[in-house]
């Protein structure tokens, strides 16, 4: 009977010791990883914890993360594109039509140099950006003691242009044609071969299909079997197509 009582007491003591040992092991793990209850991964056996964050399900859907729940660095924003420099560029058109006022000092004879006021009309067609063909008709009129007189010129030839920036266009031309006056003398009739050389400036308006033109020319004629060299200036409006 005595041995039976001692055997039961020994079994109880052994069971109590085993339970205490399990409790100490659990407490030791809890003390070693106090953040385990907060949803973080336990430390590894080498004594350090990796930088790992567990997703809890309340994270925003657009957060960059891989399929294992590892936090990923946000992608760097793309560099902003450098602003492009804007320049004021005026469009060129292949065809131009001009109409304007003309002043013409006609050196008819050494003793006769009438001043004529009138108009000139011209059409230009450019084969490329700088070279084209030009045609012009001009007529001037004056009043004197002997009545009303007039002179005209018509011709055509090559034309070149160059853009100087800021909406300014510089051009030059040369023409060959004919001229007429309303005077007939013993030296000849009122028609003769004529030519013209000159140039001008076009100032583009805000509406690119319009421009203001100023021009100066020297008109050569062959009336009365002699040569006349007469200056002509004009100003008007250009229509572009």
Number of C-alpha atoms within 10 A of each C-alpha: 5 6 8 8 9 10 10 10 11 11 10 10 10 10 10 11 10 10 10 10 10 11 10 11 11 11 10 11 12 14 11 12 14 11 13 14 10 8 11 16 16 17 14 9 7 6 6 9 13 9 9 12 13 13 14 8 7 6 8 7 8 6 11 13 14 9 5 10 13 14 15 10 9 9 7 6 6 6 6 6 6 6 6 6 5 6 8 8 11 18 9 17 15 15 15 19 16 20 20 18 18 21 21 26 17 22 19 21 13 7 7 9 12 18 15 20 19 18 20 22 17 18 17 20 18 19 11 11 13 14 17 18 18 20 21 18 18 23 22 22 18 15 13 8 5 6 7 10 15 19 22 19 24 22 20 21 18 17 21 18 19 14 17 10 12 12 17 17 19 17 17 17 21 20 21 19 18 20 24 19 19 12 13 12 8 6 10 12 14 15 20 17 17 22 21 24 15 18 18 18 21 22 18 20 14 10 8 16 16 19 22 17 21 16 18 18 19 18 23 21 26 17 22 18 10 10 15 18 17 17 16 20 18 21 21 18 18 22 16 16 12
